[in-house]
Amino acid sequence: MGLLVVLGEAVRVGDFALGGATVIPAEDPAAVRRSWDGLPDDVAMVVLTEQAAAALEGHGAARARILRIVLAS
């Protein structure tokens, strides 16, 4: 079973740790892309804030196997 990661602004993602998700705060587009590139190989799904999803548009095609879900605002 793969890991669930939640990636985005700290204020929006912090509470997901209570549910057992791996939370990766990233406050700007460059931090989002660095965090995405550094994800472990066993990540299966990433929940992204809208800003994080926008930062990844056109980035990370090598990780196409990871399911991306975008949080509604």
Secondary structure, 3 states (H helix, E strand, C coil): CCEEEEEECHHHHHHHHHHCCEEEECCCHHHHHHHHHCCCCCEEEEEECHHHHHHCCCCCHHHCCCEEEECCC
